[in-house]
Amino acid sequence: MLLPGSLRPARASEYKQLPPASPTSLSADWLIHDATRNRLIFYLPGYHQPAHAYYQWVRLSRNQSFPLSFAAQPGLSLFIDNQLVFTARTATTYSLDLAHLLPAQLPAGSHLLAVWQPDGYPALSSFSGVSTSSSAAGPATSKLVQAAQPRLPGPQGQNVYLGFLLVLGLCYGAVRTTYQPGLARIFQIEELFGNGSDQQAFLAKPAFSLLNLLLVLLFALSFALLLTAIHTDLQNLPLLRQFFNVPETAIVARVLLYTAIITAFVFGKYIYVGILGYTFGLQPLVDLQYREFLRTTLMAGLALPVVLLLYLGLNTGYPRAVAWAASAAIALVLVGTVVRVGHTLHQHTSLINLHLFAYLCATEVLPLLVLLKLIVFTY
């Protein structure tokens, strides 16, 4: 990577004729390093390959605010004339003032701003100016801006989410019209909490059917929409990032990626439970456990579109409160599914049996803790 300080003054002077950025905002044009000729050139998105580092000339003065807002993945760093001034620790949207980050030894004037993402590509489209409080607000405000405190971004792309919700509603309506008897059998509260023959009949039905496949896809889409809206970026996982590199601003791509991951998890759990059932010698419980997991998951998924609608409607006025509420809804779905599965298994074989309790911990509790850590508590 070429850092700004490595440019000689003679080289930097070649770009004095470029249109300078305004004192309070970034230009729409970015520069990249041409390693062959060792100079900076205009970055053309449709022509050049994405780069790890992008550059731009900015005019900075300690007496003139230069507000900046951008979405960042962990590790994204900002340099001013080869001096590190900011590093993102978490995946979120940041607001800061470049004027407050100008190193003390650098004078006011034109400086080279570098944006560097070591293990990916910066989301250039997210970089924009934001309004900040006046300098007359006092030193407390300046201190907060200089610290570059992360803020919760609003639900960008609301039209995309509403479009997905419309498609989701139409799909649920089509499934209800086509498979009305089967759908009614799954989504009946009295059967879920009852102990009658109807419930036993449902648990005896095959888990893999066309209706269940469609419902799992709709559940995965609902869950993916909510995860994307509350900015839970699963791509912070190093293993996932090695195979998929979907930027935070690509909402549709992220929703589809998360939908595929959730669908694979729901169906892959049958294999996981089957392996542990064979290991513990409890193969007769595998089908019963998975059918209950599937039914409870699909029923809980009906509430996710409602949670997403509330999030989109209230996020502007109460961003932190609705973010916590959405995370709590996700946690309730995950925990409630495990509790329901444990209750069903206990009706057939007492959980007081230490062997069965260990099996339940391995198949339900351990995956629950991993999911809560990745989806809820990390973000």
C-alpha positions, 0 to 999 in steps of 0.5 A: 500500500502507498501511504501519503508520506511516501510521496515526494513533494515533486510528485504531489505537486503534479496534482495541484491542478486537480479540482480541490475539495471544498473546505467542508466536504469530500469530492466525488472523485477518488484517487488510487495508486498506480504502482507502475508509474508510482503516482496517483490517478483517478479511480474509475469504478467501471474501469479499475479493479477495486483497491484496498486504499483510496486517496483524496486531496482535502483542505483542512484547517483547525478553525474550519469544521470538516464533518465526515460520515462513513460506513466501516468494517473493522480495520478500516483506517484513515491517514492524513499525510501518512499519519494514522488518525483513525481506525474502526474497531467495529462494523458500524457507521462513524461520524467524525471531524477531520479538522479535529484529527489533523495532527498538531505538527501539520499546518492548515492547507491541502493534505492527502487523505487516505482510506485503507481497508487491509482485508477488503475494500472501503465502501466509498459510496458511504463517505459523505459530509454530515452536519455537526454542532457549531464550534461554539457548542463548547469543548465537550462537543469537540471532544466527542467528535474527536473521539469518533464515537460510533453512532447507530445508522438509520435504516438505509434503503427503506424502499428495498426492505419494504419491497422485500416485505411486500414480496414476503407477504405475497409469498405467504398469501400464495402458500396459504392459498395453495396449502391451506390445510397443511398451513393451518395445522402448523400455525395453530397456537392450541396445537403448539401448547397442547398435548392432544392427538393433533399435536402427536399427529403433526410430530409424526408427519415427515419433516421434509416436504414441499410446504416445509421447504417453502416455509423455511425459505420464507422464514429465512428471508424474514430473518435475513431482512431483520438481520440486515436492517439492524446492521448485524454484519455476519461478514465480520466472521473471518471464515465467511469473509474468505468466501463472500465479500458483500459490502454493507451497502449492497442490501439486496446481496446481503439479504440473499446471502443471509437467506441462503445461510439461514436456510442451510442452517435450518436444514443442516441441523437435521444432519447435526442432530442425526450425528449426535443422536447416533453418538448418544444412542438416541436415534429415535428422538432425532425425527421428533426433535427436528420436527418440533424445532422446525414447527416452532421456528416457522411459527416464531418466524411469523412475528419477524416481519412485524418486528421489521415493520416496527423497526423501520417505522420507529428507528428514526425517532428511537434508534437505540431503543428499537435496536435493542427491541429488535435484538431482544426479539431475535433472542426470544425466537432463538431461546423460545425454540430451544425451550419448546424443543426441550419441553417436547423431549421431556414429555417423551423421555425425562430430562432428569436423565443425565444422558438425555440432558447432555444430549439436549445441551449438545444439540440445542443449548450449545448452538443457541449460545453460539448464535446469541454470541454471533447475532445478538451480543456481538452487535 
